[in-house]
Amino acid sequence: MRSMRPVSTMVLVGMWLGGFSACSTVLMNTPVSKSADGWAVTLGQVTQGPDEYVGERVVMNPGKGETLIWTIVTVRNESSQEETFSYDACVLDGKGEAREPLTVDRNAEANSTADRSEAFDSGQERTRRLIYTFPKDQRPTRMRCGKILLPVPGRR
């Protein structure tokens, strides 16, 4: 009987060399930060895909003609008292499109959904993944969190 080791080794090497680029495309990887109304928001990364989110007891896929846009957002309370931040206020904009997050994730190794609104003590900071559906043929151009506008620059 012949061993399958060479085939499995070739598959693993191919995945390692090729990476998982078919799963996601980096749209922005340079952090952009702005402050307003006692909040500081940093948009750290924007990727297109992967097109499936598997969390605790939930699986999310985009609709036909859509893709998932994954963002990494850090929020800091700059006011002198406890405040509540709603991630639904962070809308992803593009050509005639404005989308609220499909889900808010804790940005951990294993997908773990977070509350859509969280209380922050003064000076407290949290990083979350906000995942959106977006038309496949479009690219987001900015994220709007209340009065804070964060551009999503095109590739250089």
GUFIBA-933249 format. One record per residue: residue number from 1; x, y, z of N, C-alpha, C in turn. Coordinates in nm, 2 decimals, always signed. Layout:
REM GUFIBA-933249
resi; nc1; nc2; nc3; cac1; cac2; cac3; cc1; cc2; cc3
NUM; X; Y; Z; X; Y; Z; X; Y; Z .
...
REM end
This chain:
REM GUFIBA-933249
resi; nc1; nc2; nc3; cac1; cac2; cac3; cc1; cc2; cc3
1; +0.08; -0.12; +0.00; +0.00; +0.00; +0.00; +0.09; +0.12; +0.00 .
2; +0.05; +0.22; -0.08; +0.13; +0.34; -0.09; +0.09; +0.45; +0.01 .
3; +0.18; +0.52; +0.06; +0.16; +0.63; +0.15; +0.11; +0.75; +0.08 .
4; +0.02; +0.82; +0.15; -0.03; +0.95; +0.09; +0.05; +1.07; +0.14 .
5; +0.15; +1.04; +0.21; +0.23; +1.15; +0.27; +0.28; +1.25; +0.17 .
6; +0.33; +1.21; +0.05; +0.38; +1.31; -0.05; +0.27; +1.41; -0.09 .
7; +0.15; +1.35; -0.11; +0.03; +1.44; -0.16; +0.00; +1.54; -0.05 .
8; -0.02; +1.49; +0.08; -0.05; +1.58; +0.19; +0.05; +1.68; +0.21 .
9; +0.18; +1.64; +0.20; +0.29; +1.73; +0.21; +0.28; +1.84; +0.11 .
10; +0.25; +1.80; -0.02; +0.25; +1.90; -0.13; +0.13; +2.00; -0.10 .
11; +0.02; +1.95; -0.05; -0.10; +2.03; -0.03; -0.06; +2.13; +0.08 .
12; +0.00; +2.09; +0.19; +0.04; +2.18; +0.30; +0.14; +2.28; +0.25 .
13; +0.24; +2.24; +0.18; +0.34; +2.33; +0.12; +0.28; +2.44; +0.03 .
14; +0.18; +2.39; -0.05; +0.11; +2.48; -0.14; +0.03; +2.58; -0.06 .
15; -0.03; +2.54; +0.04; -0.11; +2.63; +0.12; -0.02; +2.73; +0.19 .
16; +0.10; +2.68; +0.24; +0.19; +2.77; +0.31; +0.25; +2.87; +0.21 .
17; +0.29; +2.83; +0.09; +0.35; +2.92; -0.01; +0.24; +3.02; -0.06 .
18; +0.13; +2.97; -0.09; +0.02; +3.05; -0.15; -0.06; +3.13; -0.05 .
19; -0.04; +3.09; +0.08; -0.12; +3.16; +0.19; -0.27; +3.13; +0.17 .
20; -0.34; +3.21; +0.23; -0.49; +3.20; +0.22; -0.54; +3.32; +0.16 .
21; -0.47; +3.37; +0.05; -0.52; +3.50; -0.01; -0.65; +3.49; -0.08 .
22; -0.69; +3.36; -0.11; -0.82; +3.35; -0.17; -0.93; +3.38; -0.07 .
23; -0.89; +3.37; +0.06; -0.99; +3.39; +0.17; -1.01; +3.54; +0.20 .
24; -0.91; +3.62; +0.19; -0.92; +3.76; +0.22; -0.82; +3.85; +0.14 .
25; -0.86; +3.97; +0.12; -0.78; +4.07; +0.05; -0.77; +4.19; +0.14 .
26; -0.65; +4.24; +0.17; -0.63; +4.36; +0.26; -0.66; +4.48; +0.17 .
27; -0.76; +4.56; +0.22; -0.80; +4.68; +0.15; -0.72; +4.80; +0.22 .
28; -0.70; +4.79; +0.35; -0.63; +4.90; +0.42; -0.56; +4.84; +0.54 .
29; -0.43; +4.88; +0.56; -0.36; +4.82; +0.67; -0.28; +4.93; +0.75 .
30; -0.31; +5.06; +0.72; -0.25; +5.17; +0.79; -0.35; +5.24; +0.88 .
31; -0.33; +5.23; +1.01; -0.43; +5.29; +1.10; -0.46; +5.44; +1.08 .
32; -0.59; +5.47; +1.09; -0.64; +5.61; +1.08; -0.71; +5.63; +1.21 .
33; -0.68; +5.74; +1.28; -0.74; +5.78; +1.41; -0.80; +5.92; +1.41 .
34; -0.92; +5.93; +1.47; -0.98; +6.06; +1.49; -1.05; +6.07; +1.62 .
35; -1.08; +6.19; +1.67; -1.15; +6.20; +1.80; -1.26; +6.31; +1.78 .
36; -1.37; +6.28; +1.86; -1.48; +6.38; +1.86; -1.58; +6.33; +1.98 .
37; -1.64; +6.43; +2.04; -1.75; +6.40; +2.14; -1.70; +6.31; +2.25 .
38; -1.57; +6.32; +2.29; -1.52; +6.24; +2.40; -1.48; +6.10; +2.36 .
39; -1.48; +6.07; +2.23; -1.44; +5.94; +2.19; -1.32; +5.95; +2.09 .
40; -1.23; +5.85; +2.10; -1.12; +5.84; +2.00; -1.14; +5.70; +1.93 .
41; -1.15; +5.70; +1.80; -1.17; +5.58; +1.72; -1.05; +5.56; +1.63 .
42; -1.00; +5.44; +1.62; -0.89; +5.41; +1.53; -0.94; +5.29; +1.44 .
43; -0.94; +5.31; +1.31; -0.96; +5.21; +1.22; -0.83; +5.15; +1.18 .
44; -0.80; +5.03; +1.22; -0.67; +4.97; +1.21; -0.65; +4.89; +1.08 .
45; -0.75; +4.82; +1.04; -0.74; +4.74; +0.92; -0.88; +4.71; +0.86 .
46; -0.88; +4.70; +0.72; -1.00; +4.67; +0.65; -0.96; +4.56; +0.55 .
47; -1.04; +4.44; +0.56; -1.01; +4.34; +0.46; -1.15; +4.29; +0.40 .
48; -1.14; +4.25; +0.28; -1.25; +4.19; +0.21; -1.24; +4.04; +0.22 .
49; -1.33; +3.98; +0.29; -1.33; +3.83; +0.32; -1.25; +3.80; +0.44 .
50; -1.26; +3.68; +0.49; -1.34; +3.57; +0.43; -1.49; +3.59; +0.43 .
51; -1.56; +3.52; +0.35; -1.70; +3.54; +0.33; -1.78; +3.44; +0.42 .
52; -1.73; +3.41; +0.54; -1.81; +3.34; +0.63; -1.76; +3.37; +0.77 .
53; -1.85; +3.40; +0.86; -1.82; +3.42; +1.00; -1.88; +3.31; +1.08 .
54; -1.80; +3.24; +1.16; -1.85; +3.13; +1.24; -1.82; +3.17; +1.38 .
55; -1.92; +3.20; +1.46; -1.90; +3.24; +1.60; -1.97; +3.14; +1.69 .
56; -1.99; +3.18; +1.81; -2.06; +3.10; +1.91; -2.21; +3.08; +1.87 .
57; -2.25; +2.97; +1.83; -2.38; +2.93; +1.79; -2.44; +3.02; +1.68 .
58; -2.35; +3.07; +1.59; -2.40; +3.16; +1.48; -2.30; +3.14; +1.36 .
59; -2.36; +3.13; +1.24; -2.28; +3.13; +1.12; -2.34; +3.23; +1.03 .
60; -2.26; +3.32; +0.98; -2.31; +3.43; +0.89; -2.23; +3.43; +0.76 .
61; -2.31; +3.44; +0.65; -2.26; +3.45; +0.52; -2.32; +3.57; +0.45 .
62; -2.25; +3.63; +0.35; -2.32; +3.74; +0.28; -2.42; +3.70; +0.18 .
63; -2.51; +3.79; +0.14; -2.61; +3.75; +0.04; -2.55; +3.75; -0.10 .
64; -2.63; +3.71; -0.19; -2.59; +3.70; -0.33; -2.54; +3.84; -0.38 .
65; -2.42; +3.84; -0.44; -2.36; +3.96; -0.49; -2.30; +4.05; -0.39 .
66; -2.28; +3.99; -0.26; -2.22; +4.07; -0.15; -2.10; +3.99; -0.10 .
67; -2.02; +4.06; -0.02; -1.90; +4.00; +0.04; -1.90; +4.05; +0.19 .
68; -1.82; +3.99; +0.27; -1.80; +4.04; +0.40; -1.68; +4.13; +0.41 .
69; -1.69; +4.24; +0.47; -1.58; +4.33; +0.50; -1.55; +4.33; +0.65 .
70; -1.43; +4.30; +0.68; -1.39; +4.28; +0.82; -1.30; +4.41; +0.85 .
71; -1.34; +4.47; +0.96; -1.26; +4.59; +1.01; -1.21; +4.57; +1.15 .
72; -1.10; +4.63; +1.18; -1.05; +4.62; +1.32; -1.06; +4.77; +1.37 .
73; -1.14; +4.79; +1.48; -1.16; +4.92; +1.53; -1.13; +4.92; +1.68 .
74; -1.05; +5.03; +1.72; -1.02; +5.05; +1.86; -1.09; +5.18; +1.90 .
75; -1.17; +5.17; +2.01; -1.24; +5.28; +2.07; -1.19; +5.31; +2.21 .
76; -1.17; +5.44; +2.23; -1.12; +5.48; +2.37; -1.21; +5.60; +2.42 .
77; -1.26; +5.58; +2.54; -1.34; +5.69; +2.61; -1.24; +5.80; +2.66 .
78; -1.25; +5.92; +2.60; -1.16; +6.03; +2.64; -1.23; +6.12; +2.73 .
79; -1.35; +6.09; +2.77; -1.42; +6.18; +2.86; -1.38; +6.15; +3.01 .
80; -1.43; +6.23; +3.10; -1.39; +6.21; +3.24; -1.49; +6.12; +3.32 .
81; -1.59; +6.06; +3.25; -1.68; +5.98; +3.31; -1.71; +5.85; +3.23 .
82; -1.78; +5.76; +3.29; -1.82; +5.64; +3.21; -1.92; +5.68; +3.10 .
83; -1.90; +5.62; +2.98; -1.99; +5.65; +2.87; -2.02; +5.52; +2.80 .
84; -2.13; +5.51; +2.73; -2.16; +5.39; +2.65; -2.14; +5.42; +2.50 .
85; -2.08; +5.33; +2.43; -2.05; +5.34; +2.29; -2.13; +5.24; +2.22 .
86; -2.20; +5.28; +2.11; -2.27; +5.18; +2.02; -2.20; +5.16; +1.89 .
87; -2.16; +5.04; +1.87; -2.09; +5.00; +1.75; -2.18; +5.02; +1.62 .
88; -2.31; +5.02; +1.64; -2.40; +5.04; +1.53; -2.38; +5.18; +1.47 .
89; -2.32; +5.27; +1.55; -2.30; +5.40; +1.50; -2.18; +5.41; +1.40 .
90; -2.11; +5.30; +1.39; -2.00; +5.29; +1.30; -2.04; +5.23; +1.16 .
91; -2.08; +5.32; +1.07; -2.14; +5.28; +0.94; -2.03; +5.28; +0.84 .
92; -2.03; +5.18; +0.76; -1.93; +5.17; +0.65; -1.99; +5.22; +0.52 .
93; -1.93; +5.32; +0.46; -1.99; +5.39; +0.34; -1.91; +5.36; +0.22 .
94; -1.98; +5.36; +0.11; -1.92; +5.35; -0.03; -2.01; +5.42; -0.12 .
95; -2.00; +5.39; -0.25; -2.08; +5.46; -0.36; -2.23; +5.43; -0.33 .
96; -2.30; +5.53; -0.27; -2.44; +5.51; -0.24; -2.48; +5.41; -0.14 .
97; -2.38; +5.35; -0.08; -2.40; +5.25; +0.02; -2.37; +5.30; +0.16 .
98; -2.44; +5.25; +0.26; -2.41; +5.28; +0.40; -2.46; +5.16; +0.48 .
99; -2.37; +5.09; +0.54; -2.40; +4.97; +0.61; -2.36; +4.97; +0.76 .
100; -2.45; +4.92; +0.85; -2.42; +4.90; +0.99; -2.35; +4.77; +1.00 .
101; -2.28; +4.74; +1.11; -2.21; +4.61; +1.12; -2.31; +4.50; +1.13 .
102; -2.28; +4.39; +1.06; -2.36; +4.27; +1.07; -2.34; +4.20; +1.21 .
103; -2.21; +4.21; +1.26; -2.18; +4.15; +1.39; -2.06; +4.23; +1.45 .
104; -2.05; +4.22; +1.58; -1.93; +4.28; +1.65; -1.86; +4.16; +1.72 .
105; -1.73; +4.15; +1.69; -1.66; +4.04; +1.74; -1.55; +4.09; +1.84 .
106; -1.51; +4.01; +1.94; -1.41; +4.05; +2.04; -1.27; +4.06; +1.99 .
107; -1.25; +4.02; +1.86; -1.11; +4.03; +1.80; -1.02; +3.94; +1.87 .
108; -1.06; +3.82; +1.90; -0.98; +3.72; +1.97; -0.94; +3.61; +1.86 .
109; -0.86; +3.52; +1.91; -0.82; +3.41; +1.82; -0.94; +3.33; +1.77 .
110; -1.03; +3.30; +1.86; -1.15; +3.23; +1.83; -1.27; +3.33; +1.82 .
111; -1.35; +3.33; +1.71; -1.46; +3.42; +1.70; -1.55; +3.42; +1.82 .
112; -1.57; +3.53; +1.88; -1.66; +3.55; +1.99; -1.73; +3.68; +1.99 .
113; -1.86; +3.67; +1.97; -1.94; +3.80; +1.95; -1.94; +3.88; +2.08 .
114; -1.94; +4.01; +2.06; -1.95; +4.11; +2.17; -2.08; +4.18; +2.16 .
115; -2.11; +4.25; +2.27; -2.23; +4.33; +2.27; -2.22; +4.45; +2.17 .
116; -2.33; +4.49; +2.11; -2.33; +4.59; +2.01; -2.31; +4.73; +2.08 .
117; -2.34; +4.74; +2.21; -2.31; +4.86; +2.28; -2.23; +4.82; +2.41 .
118; -2.13; +4.90; +2.45; -2.06; +4.87; +2.57; -2.03; +4.99; +2.65 .
119; -2.03; +4.98; +2.78; -1.99; +5.09; +2.87; -1.84; +5.09; +2.88 .
120; -1.78; +5.21; +2.88; -1.64; +5.23; +2.89; -1.62; +5.33; +3.01 .
121; -1.53; +5.29; +3.10; -1.48; +5.38; +3.20; -1.39; +5.49; +3.14 .
122; -1.37; +5.60; +3.20; -1.29; +5.71; +3.16; -1.15; +5.65; +3.12 .
123; -1.10; +5.68; +3.00; -0.97; +5.63; +2.96; -0.97; +5.48; +2.91 .
124; -1.07; +5.41; +2.93; -1.08; +5.27; +2.89; -1.08; +5.26; +2.73 .
125; -1.01; +5.15; +2.68; -1.00; +5.13; +2.54; -1.03; +4.98; +2.51 .
126; -1.10; +4.96; +2.40; -1.13; +4.82; +2.36; -1.11; +4.81; +2.21 .
127; -1.06; +4.69; +2.16; -1.05; +4.67; +2.02; -1.15; +4.56; +1.98 .
128; -1.22; +4.58; +1.87; -1.33; +4.49; +1.83; -1.32; +4.48; +1.67 .
129; -1.36; +4.36; +1.63; -1.38; +4.34; +1.48; -1.52; +4.37; +1.45 .
130; -1.55; +4.46; +1.36; -1.68; +4.49; +1.31; -1.69; +4.43; +1.17 .
131; -1.79; +4.35; +1.14; -1.80; +4.28; +1.02; -1.93; +4.32; +0.95 .
132; -1.91; +4.36; +0.82; -2.02; +4.42; +0.74; -2.04; +4.33; +0.62 .
133; -2.17; +4.34; +0.57; -2.19; +4.29; +0.43; -2.17; +4.42; +0.34 .
134; -2.12; +4.39; +0.22; -2.10; +4.50; +0.12; -2.11; +4.45; -0.02 .
135; -2.15; +4.53; -0.12; -2.16; +4.48; -0.25; -2.02; +4.43; -0.30 .
136; -2.01; +4.32; -0.37; -1.88; +4.27; -0.42; -1.82; +4.36; -0.51 .
137; -1.89; +4.43; -0.59; -1.84; +4.52; -0.70; -1.80; +4.66; -0.65 .
138; -1.81; +4.68; -0.52; -1.78; +4.81; -0.46; -1.67; +4.80; -0.35 .
139; -1.62; +4.91; -0.32; -1.52; +4.92; -0.21; -1.56; +5.02; -0.12 .
140; -1.55; +5.00; +0.02; -1.58; +5.10; +0.11; -1.48; +5.22; +0.10 .
141; -1.53; +5.34; +0.12; -1.45; +5.46; +0.11; -1.42; +5.52; +0.24 .
142; -1.51; +5.50; +0.34; -1.49; +5.55; +0.47; -1.58; +5.48; +0.58 .
143; -1.54; +5.50; +0.70; -1.62; +5.46; +0.82; -1.66; +5.58; +0.89 .
144; -1.79; +5.59; +0.92; -1.85; +5.70; +1.00; -1.89; +5.65; +1.13 .
145; -1.83; +5.70; +1.24; -1.88; +5.66; +1.38; -1.93; +5.79; +1.44 .
146; -2.06; +5.82; +1.43; -2.11; +5.94; +1.48; -2.05; +6.06; +1.40 .
147; -1.99; +6.15; +1.46; -1.92; +6.27; +1.40; -1.78; +6.23; +1.35 .
148; -1.73; +6.12; +1.38; -1.59; +6.08; +1.34; -1.60; +6.01; +1.20 .
149; -1.52; +6.07; +1.11; -1.51; +6.02; +0.97; -1.37; +5.97; +0.95 .
150; -1.36; +5.84; +0.92; -1.23; +5.77; +0.90; -1.22; +5.72; +0.76 .
151; -1.13; +5.78; +0.68; -1.12; +5.74; +0.54; -1.06; +5.59; +0.53 .
152; -1.11; +5.53; +0.42; -1.05; +5.40; +0.38; -0.98; +5.42; +0.25 .
153; -0.85; +5.46; +0.26; -0.78; +5.50; +0.14; -0.76; +5.38; +0.05 .
154; -0.75; +5.41; -0.08; -0.73; +5.30; -0.18; -0.59; +5.25; -0.17 .
155; -0.56; +5.14; -0.24; -0.43; +5.08; -0.24; -0.33; +5.18; -0.31 .
156; -0.21; +5.18; -0.26; -0.10; +5.26; -0.31; -0.02; +5.18; -0.41 .
REM end
